[in-house]
Amino acid sequence: MVSRMFRIETEVDKVRRDLLRSRLRETNTAASPVLRALRGTPGEREVPLHVWVLDEAGELAGGLVGHTWTTWLHVTYLWVDGRHRGSGIGSRLLSEAERIASGKRGCRSARLETWDFQAPRFYVKQGYEVVCVIPDYPPGITEYTLTKRLS
């Protein structure tokens, strides 16, 4: 048996990060017929999806930032200015992102994460289902993952 010595480093290294991402992608593609079938198709890439709401003065009243990948919409951020909460802006942002994702981009499902003090009840009212609960992430806060089938 050959004895090997390894060195562990902890610095941020973008070149190694990109190399790791590339190697992981290759390994995953080799191991999964589903991911292999995606290679070279439009569904292979994440495509940004941004929706903005501006007030009468042109100021940002709310926004949604996410992306589509394969047949999924992933909502990364949804925010509404405190002055405009309760006016329906959040519902309109989410509805518009879902419309774009399910229409032009062929998405069949959506997913997002939210914390207990943010908006889990809002998303449930919009038709999302809680599929994962992580207590104490971060400590003292509960994180929820929710999904929705899009029509």
mmCIF file of the C-alpha atoms, coordinates in Angstrom:
data_MODEL
# 
_entry.id   MODEL 
# 
loop_
_atom_site.group_PDB 
_atom_site.id 
_atom_site.type_symbol 
_atom_site.label_atom_id 
_atom_site.label_alt_id 
_atom_site.label_comp_id 
_atom_site.label_asym_id 
_atom_site.label_entity_id 
_atom_site.label_seq_id 
_atom_site.pdbx_PDB_ins_code 
_atom_site.Cartn_x 
_atom_site.Cartn_y 
_atom_site.Cartn_z 
_atom_site.occupancy 
_atom_site.B_iso_or_equiv 
_atom_site.pdbx_formal_charge 
_atom_site.auth_seq_id 
_atom_site.auth_comp_id 
_atom_site.auth_asym_id 
_atom_site.auth_atom_id 
_atom_site.pdbx_PDB_model_num 
ATOM 1   C CA . MET A 1 1   ? 0.000   0.000  0.000   1.00 0.00 ? 1   MET A CA 1 
ATOM 2   C CA . VAL A 1 2   ? 1.291   3.438  -0.968  1.00 0.00 ? 2   VAL A CA 1 
ATOM 3   C CA . SER A 1 3   ? 1.216   6.101  1.724   1.00 0.00 ? 3   SER A CA 1 
ATOM 4   C CA . ARG A 1 4   ? 0.181   9.550  0.498   1.00 0.00 ? 4   ARG A CA 1 
ATOM 5   C CA . MET A 1 5   ? 0.531   12.922 2.120   1.00 0.00 ? 5   MET A CA 1 
ATOM 6   C CA . PHE A 1 6   ? -2.134  15.550 1.493   1.00 0.00 ? 6   PHE A CA 1 
ATOM 7   C CA . ARG A 1 7   ? -2.124  19.231 2.339   1.00 0.00 ? 7   ARG A CA 1 
ATOM 8   C CA . ILE A 1 8   ? -5.340  21.049 3.229   1.00 0.00 ? 8   ILE A CA 1 
ATOM 9   C CA . GLU A 1 9   ? -5.734  24.740 2.345   1.00 0.00 ? 9   GLU A CA 1 
ATOM 10  C CA . THR A 1 10  ? -8.625  27.022 3.223   1.00 0.00 ? 10  THR A CA 1 
ATOM 11  C CA . GLU A 1 11  ? -8.140  30.220 1.230   1.00 0.00 ? 11  GLU A CA 1 
ATOM 12  C CA . VAL A 1 12  ? -10.722 31.500 -1.258  1.00 0.00 ? 12  VAL A CA 1 
ATOM 13  C CA . ASP A 1 13  ? -9.500  30.487 -4.707  1.00 0.00 ? 13  ASP A CA 1 
ATOM 14  C CA . LYS A 1 14  ? -11.727 31.275 -7.692  1.00 0.00 ? 14  LYS A CA 1 
ATOM 15  C CA . VAL A 1 15  ? -9.608  29.262 -10.134 1.00 0.00 ? 15  VAL A CA 1 
ATOM 16  C CA . ARG A 1 16  ? -9.876  26.133 -7.982  1.00 0.00 ? 16  ARG A CA 1 
ATOM 17  C CA . ARG A 1 17  ? -13.587 26.830 -7.398  1.00 0.00 ? 17  ARG A CA 1 
ATOM 18  C CA . ASP A 1 18  ? -14.183 26.899 -11.154 1.00 0.00 ? 18  ASP A CA 1 
ATOM 19  C CA . LEU A 1 19  ? -12.093 23.741 -11.627 1.00 0.00 ? 19  LEU A CA 1 
ATOM 20  C CA . LEU A 1 20  ? -14.052 21.995 -8.867  1.00 0.00 ? 20  LEU A CA 1 
ATOM 21  C CA . ARG A 1 21  ? -17.371 23.073 -10.438 1.00 0.00 ? 21  ARG A CA 1 
ATOM 22  C CA . SER A 1 22  ? -16.240 21.744 -13.815 1.00 0.00 ? 22  SER A CA 1 
ATOM 23  C CA . ARG A 1 23  ? -15.064 18.416 -12.405 1.00 0.00 ? 23  ARG A CA 1 
ATOM 24  C CA . LEU A 1 24  ? -18.230 17.990 -10.332 1.00 0.00 ? 24  LEU A CA 1 
ATOM 25  C CA . ARG A 1 25  ? -20.328 18.703 -13.423 1.00 0.00 ? 25  ARG A CA 1 
ATOM 26  C CA . GLU A 1 26  ? -18.397 16.093 -15.400 1.00 0.00 ? 26  GLU A CA 1 
ATOM 27  C CA . THR A 1 27  ? -18.729 13.521 -12.598 1.00 0.00 ? 27  THR A CA 1 
ATOM 28  C CA . ASN A 1 28  ? -22.457 14.190 -12.162 1.00 0.00 ? 28  ASN A CA 1 
ATOM 29  C CA . THR A 1 29  ? -23.076 14.038 -15.907 1.00 0.00 ? 29  THR A CA 1 
ATOM 30  C CA . ALA A 1 30  ? -21.257 10.705 -16.150 1.00 0.00 ? 30  ALA A CA 1 
ATOM 31  C CA . ALA A 1 31  ? -23.259 9.290  -13.215 1.00 0.00 ? 31  ALA A CA 1 
ATOM 32  C CA . SER A 1 32  ? -26.734 10.501 -14.239 1.00 0.00 ? 32  SER A CA 1 
ATOM 33  C CA . PRO A 1 33  ? -28.516 9.664  -17.499 1.00 0.00 ? 33  PRO A CA 1 
ATOM 34  C CA . VAL A 1 34  ? -30.904 12.574 -16.808 1.00 0.00 ? 34  VAL A CA 1 
ATOM 35  C CA . LEU A 1 35  ? -28.076 15.124 -16.547 1.00 0.00 ? 35  LEU A CA 1 
ATOM 36  C CA . ARG A 1 36  ? -26.320 13.520 -19.539 1.00 0.00 ? 36  ARG A CA 1 
ATOM 37  C CA . ALA A 1 37  ? -29.480 14.017 -21.625 1.00 0.00 ? 37  ALA A CA 1 
ATOM 38  C CA . LEU A 1 38  ? -29.544 17.710 -20.653 1.00 0.00 ? 38  LEU A CA 1 
ATOM 39  C CA . ARG A 1 39  ? -26.047 18.374 -22.052 1.00 0.00 ? 39  ARG A CA 1 
ATOM 40  C CA . GLY A 1 40  ? -26.237 20.645 -25.070 1.00 0.00 ? 40  GLY A CA 1 
ATOM 41  C CA . THR A 1 41  ? -29.929 21.475 -24.627 1.00 0.00 ? 41  THR A CA 1 
ATOM 42  C CA . PRO A 1 42  ? -31.431 24.878 -23.708 1.00 0.00 ? 42  PRO A CA 1 
ATOM 43  C CA . GLY A 1 43  ? -32.451 23.408 -20.322 1.00 0.00 ? 43  GLY A CA 1 
ATOM 44  C CA . GLU A 1 44  ? -28.822 22.820 -19.391 1.00 0.00 ? 44  GLU A CA 1 
ATOM 45  C CA . ARG A 1 45  ? -28.139 26.443 -18.446 1.00 0.00 ? 45  ARG A CA 1 
ATOM 46  C CA . GLU A 1 46  ? -29.538 28.582 -15.663 1.00 0.00 ? 46  GLU A CA 1 
ATOM 47  C CA . VAL A 1 47  ? -31.309 31.560 -17.221 1.00 0.00 ? 47  VAL A CA 1 
ATOM 48  C CA . PRO A 1 48  ? -31.804 34.645 -15.024 1.00 0.00 ? 48  PRO A CA 1 
ATOM 49  C CA . LEU A 1 49  ? -35.352 35.830 -14.391 1.00 0.00 ? 49  LEU A CA 1 
ATOM 50  C CA . HIS A 1 50  ? -35.886 39.284 -12.856 1.00 0.00 ? 50  HIS A CA 1 
ATOM 51  C CA . VAL A 1 51  ? -39.196 41.078 -12.268 1.00 0.00 ? 51  VAL A CA 1 
ATOM 52  C CA . TRP A 1 52  ? -39.358 44.660 -10.939 1.00 0.00 ? 52  TRP A CA 1 
ATOM 53  C CA . VAL A 1 53  ? -42.128 46.914 -9.666  1.00 0.00 ? 53  VAL A CA 1 
ATOM 54  C CA . LEU A 1 54  ? -41.515 50.662 -9.682  1.00 0.00 ? 54  LEU A CA 1 
ATOM 55  C CA . ASP A 1 55  ? -43.647 53.252 -7.915  1.00 0.00 ? 55  ASP A CA 1 
ATOM 56  C CA . GLU A 1 56  ? -45.040 56.404 -9.549  1.00 0.00 ? 56  GLU A CA 1 
ATOM 57  C CA . ALA A 1 57  ? -41.712 58.192 -8.930  1.00 0.00 ? 57  ALA A CA 1 
ATOM 58  C CA . GLY A 1 58  ? -39.780 55.394 -10.646 1.00 0.00 ? 58  GLY A CA 1 
ATOM 59  C CA . GLU A 1 59  ? -38.341 54.121 -7.360  1.00 0.00 ? 59  GLU A CA 1 
ATOM 60  C CA . LEU A 1 60  ? -38.024 50.413 -6.633  1.00 0.00 ? 60  LEU A CA 1 
ATOM 61  C CA . ALA A 1 61  ? -41.167 49.251 -4.807  1.00 0.00 ? 61  ALA A CA 1 
ATOM 62  C CA . GLY A 1 62  ? -40.366 45.531 -5.059  1.00 0.00 ? 62  GLY A CA 1 
ATOM 63  C CA . GLY A 1 63  ? -38.571 42.903 -7.015  1.00 0.00 ? 63  GLY A CA 1 
ATOM 64  C CA . LEU A 1 64  ? -37.998 39.240 -7.641  1.00 0.00 ? 64  LEU A CA 1 
ATOM 65  C CA . VAL A 1 65  ? -34.675 37.723 -8.646  1.00 0.00 ? 65  VAL A CA 1 
ATOM 66  C CA . GLY A 1 66  ? -34.415 34.103 -9.653  1.00 0.00 ? 66  GLY A CA 1 
ATOM 67  C CA . HIS A 1 67  ? -33.549 31.809 -12.507 1.00 0.00 ? 67  HIS A CA 1 
ATOM 68  C CA . THR A 1 68  ? -34.943 28.937 -14.493 1.00 0.00 ? 68  THR A CA 1 
ATOM 69  C CA . TRP A 1 69  ? -33.125 25.661 -14.929 1.00 0.00 ? 69  TRP A CA 1 
ATOM 70  C CA . THR A 1 70  ? -34.437 22.571 -16.679 1.00 0.00 ? 70  THR A CA 1 
ATOM 71  C CA . THR A 1 71  ? -38.164 22.682 -15.875 1.00 0.00 ? 71  THR A CA 1 
ATOM 72  C CA . TRP A 1 72  ? -37.859 24.625 -12.611 1.00 0.00 ? 72  TRP A CA 1 
ATOM 73  C CA . LEU A 1 73  ? -38.208 28.233 -11.544 1.00 0.00 ? 73  LEU A CA 1 
ATOM 74  C CA . HIS A 1 74  ? -35.976 29.009 -8.562  1.00 0.00 ? 74  HIS A CA 1 
ATOM 75  C CA . VAL A 1 75  ? -36.930 32.188 -6.687  1.00 0.00 ? 75  VAL A CA 1 
ATOM 76  C CA . THR A 1 76  ? -33.787 33.499 -5.010  1.00 0.00 ? 76  THR A CA 1 
ATOM 77  C CA . TYR A 1 77  ? -35.066 36.846 -3.670  1.00 0.00 ? 77  TYR A CA 1 
ATOM 78  C CA . LEU A 1 78  ? -38.507 38.416 -3.394  1.00 0.00 ? 78  LEU A CA 1 
ATOM 79  C CA . TRP A 1 79  ? -38.722 41.779 -1.639  1.00 0.00 ? 79  TRP A CA 1 
ATOM 80  C CA . VAL A 1 80  ? -41.392 44.477 -1.285  1.00 0.00 ? 80  VAL A CA 1 
ATOM 81  C CA . ASP A 1 81  ? -40.674 47.876 0.280   1.00 0.00 ? 81  ASP A CA 1 
ATOM 82  C CA . GLY A 1 82  ? -42.351 48.176 3.680   1.00 0.00 ? 82  GLY A CA 1 
ATOM 83  C CA . ARG A 1 83  ? -44.468 51.131 2.485   1.00 0.00 ? 83  ARG A CA 1 
ATOM 84  C CA . HIS A 1 84  ? -46.080 48.920 -0.156  1.00 0.00 ? 84  HIS A CA 1 
ATOM 85  C CA . ARG A 1 85  ? -46.559 45.657 1.736   1.00 0.00 ? 85  ARG A CA 1 
ATOM 86  C CA . GLY A 1 86  ? -50.135 44.428 1.714   1.00 0.00 ? 86  GLY A CA 1 
ATOM 87  C CA . SER A 1 87  ? -50.844 46.088 -1.636  1.00 0.00 ? 87  SER A CA 1 
ATOM 88  C CA . GLY A 1 88  ? -50.551 42.888 -3.686  1.00 0.00 ? 88  GLY A CA 1 
ATOM 89  C CA . ILE A 1 89  ? -47.115 43.647 -5.137  1.00 0.00 ? 89  ILE A CA 1 
ATOM 90  C CA . GLY A 1 90  ? -45.584 40.421 -3.794  1.00 0.00 ? 90  GLY A CA 1 
ATOM 91  C CA . SER A 1 91  ? -48.353 38.328 -5.338  1.00 0.00 ? 91  SER A CA 1 
ATOM 92  C CA . ARG A 1 92  ? -47.981 40.167 -8.647  1.00 0.00 ? 92  ARG A CA 1 
ATOM 93  C CA . LEU A 1 93  ? -44.201 39.666 -8.698  1.00 0.00 ? 93  LEU A CA 1 
ATOM 94  C CA . LEU A 1 94  ? -44.513 35.958 -7.998  1.00 0.00 ? 94  LEU A CA 1 
ATOM 95  C CA . SER A 1 95  ? -47.363 35.508 -10.478 1.00 0.00 ? 95  SER A CA 1 
ATOM 96  C CA . GLU A 1 96  ? -45.421 37.263 -13.248 1.00 0.00 ? 96  GLU A CA 1 
ATOM 97  C CA . ALA A 1 97  ? -42.288 35.177 -12.626 1.00 0.00 ? 97  ALA A CA 1 
ATOM 98  C CA . GLU A 1 98  ? -44.388 31.985 -12.657 1.00 0.00 ? 98  GLU A CA 1 
ATOM 99  C CA . ARG A 1 99  ? -46.129 33.103 -15.871 1.00 0.00 ? 99  ARG A CA 1 
ATOM 100 C CA . ILE A 1 100 ? -42.821 33.731 -17.646 1.00 0.00 ? 100 ILE A CA 1 
ATOM 101 C CA . ALA A 1 101 ? -41.280 30.507 -16.318 1.00 0.00 ? 101 ALA A CA 1 
ATOM 102 C CA . SER A 1 102 ? -44.217 28.259 -17.204 1.00 0.00 ? 102 SER A CA 1 
ATOM 103 C CA . GLY A 1 103 ? -44.928 29.954 -20.537 1.00 0.00 ? 103 GLY A CA 1 
ATOM 104 C CA . LYS A 1 104 ? -41.845 30.976 -22.461 1.00 0.00 ? 104 LYS A CA 1 
ATOM 105 C CA . ARG A 1 105 ? -39.439 28.766 -20.511 1.00 0.00 ? 105 ARG A CA 1 
ATOM 106 C CA . GLY A 1 106 ? -41.478 25.577 -20.125 1.00 0.00 ? 106 GLY A CA 1 
ATOM 107 C CA . CYS A 1 107 ? -41.117 25.283 -16.349 1.00 0.00 ? 107 CYS A CA 1 
ATOM 108 C CA . ARG A 1 108 ? -43.465 22.897 -14.574 1.00 0.00 ? 108 ARG A CA 1 
ATOM 109 C CA . SER A 1 109 ? -42.434 23.632 -10.981 1.00 0.00 ? 109 SER A CA 1 
ATOM 110 C CA . ALA A 1 110 ? -41.099 26.385 -8.742  1.00 0.00 ? 110 ALA A CA 1 
ATOM 111 C CA . ARG A 1 111 ? -39.036 26.354 -5.565  1.00 0.00 ? 111 ARG A CA 1 
ATOM 112 C CA . LEU A 1 112 ? -37.823 28.842 -3.003  1.00 0.00 ? 112 LEU A CA 1 
ATOM 113 C CA . GLU A 1 113 ? -36.474 29.179 0.510   1.00 0.00 ? 113 GLU A CA 1 
ATOM 114 C CA . THR A 1 114 ? -37.725 31.545 3.208   1.00 0.00 ? 114 THR A CA 1 
ATOM 115 C CA . TRP A 1 115 ? -37.199 32.041 6.930   1.00 0.00 ? 115 TRP A CA 1 
ATOM 116 C CA . ASP A 1 116 ? -39.886 31.847 9.601   1.00 0.00 ? 116 ASP A CA 1 
ATOM 117 C CA . PHE A 1 117 ? -39.905 35.645 10.139  1.00 0.00 ? 117 PHE A CA 1 
ATOM 118 C CA . GLN A 1 118 ? -40.173 36.366 6.426   1.00 0.00 ? 118 GLN A CA 1 
ATOM 119 C CA . ALA A 1 119 ? -43.071 34.981 4.422   1.00 0.00 ? 119 ALA A CA 1 
ATOM 120 C CA . PRO A 1 120 ? -43.811 31.243 4.698   1.00 0.00 ? 120 PRO A CA 1 
ATOM 121 C CA . ARG A 1 121 ? -47.562 31.877 5.127   1.00 0.00 ? 121 ARG A CA 1 
ATOM 122 C CA . PHE A 1 122 ? -47.558 34.227 2.113   1.00 0.00 ? 122 PHE A CA 1 
ATOM 123 C CA . TYR A 1 123 ? -46.086 31.501 -0.107  1.00 0.00 ? 123 TYR A CA 1 
ATOM 124 C CA . VAL A 1 124 ? -48.553 28.887 1.162   1.00 0.00 ? 124 VAL A CA 1 
ATOM 125 C CA . LYS A 1 125 ? -51.387 31.300 0.222   1.00 0.00 ? 125 LYS A CA 1 
ATOM 126 C CA . GLN A 1 126 ? -49.855 31.454 -3.265  1.00 0.00 ? 126 GLN A CA 1 
ATOM 127 C CA . GLY A 1 127 ? -50.144 27.666 -3.627  1.00 0.00 ? 127 GLY A CA 1 
ATOM 128 C CA . TYR A 1 128 ? -46.690 26.614 -2.431  1.00 0.00 ? 128 TYR A CA 1 
ATOM 129 C CA . GLU A 1 129 ? -46.209 23.569 -0.205  1.00 0.00 ? 129 GLU A CA 1 
ATOM 130 C CA . VAL A 1 130 ? -43.593 23.232 2.523   1.00 0.00 ? 130 VAL A CA 1 
ATOM 131 C CA . VAL A 1 131 ? -41.296 20.334 1.572   1.00 0.00 ? 131 VAL A CA 1 
ATOM 132 C CA . CYS A 1 132 ? -38.455 20.907 4.023   1.00 0.00 ? 132 CYS A CA 1 
ATOM 133 C CA . VAL A 1 133 ? -38.069 22.560 7.422   1.00 0.00 ? 133 VAL A CA 1 
ATOM 134 C CA . ILE A 1 134 ? -34.610 23.201 8.871   1.00 0.00 ? 134 ILE A CA 1 
ATOM 135 C CA . PRO A 1 135 ? -34.765 24.411 12.465  1.00 0.00 ? 135 PRO A CA 1 
ATOM 136 C CA . ASP A 1 136 ? -31.959 26.560 13.851  1.00 0.00 ? 136 ASP A CA 1 
ATOM 137 C CA . TYR A 1 137 ? -30.634 27.605 10.424  1.00 0.00 ? 137 TYR A CA 1 
ATOM 138 C CA . PRO A 1 138 ? -29.161 30.002 11.405  1.00 0.00 ? 138 PRO A CA 1 
ATOM 139 C CA . PRO A 1 139 ? -29.452 29.514 15.179  1.00 0.00 ? 139 PRO A CA 1 
ATOM 140 C CA . GLY A 1 140 ? -32.820 30.748 16.428  1.00 0.00 ? 140 GLY A CA 1 
ATOM 141 C CA . ILE A 1 141 ? -34.370 30.833 12.939  1.00 0.00 ? 141 ILE A CA 1 
ATOM 142 C CA . THR A 1 142 ? -36.226 28.164 10.961  1.00 0.00 ? 142 THR A CA 1 
ATOM 143 C CA . GLU A 1 143 ? -35.714 27.901 7.206   1.00 0.00 ? 143 GLU A CA 1 
ATOM 144 C CA . TYR A 1 144 ? -38.452 26.551 4.931   1.00 0.00 ? 144 TYR A CA 1 
ATOM 145 C CA . THR A 1 145 ? -38.137 25.173 1.422   1.00 0.00 ? 145 THR A CA 1 
ATOM 146 C CA . LEU A 1 146 ? -41.369 25.365 -0.561  1.00 0.00 ? 146 LEU A CA 1 
ATOM 147 C CA . THR A 1 147 ? -42.358 24.091 -3.993  1.00 0.00 ? 147 THR A CA 1 
ATOM 148 C CA . LYS A 1 148 ? -45.307 24.574 -6.340  1.00 0.00 ? 148 LYS A CA 1 
ATOM 149 C CA . ARG A 1 149 ? -46.500 22.803 -9.475  1.00 0.00 ? 149 ARG A CA 1 
ATOM 150 C CA . LEU A 1 150 ? -47.013 25.387 -12.215 1.00 0.00 ? 150 LEU A CA 1 
ATOM 151 C CA . SER A 1 151 ? -49.881 25.117 -14.685 1.00 0.00 ? 151 SER A CA 1 
# 
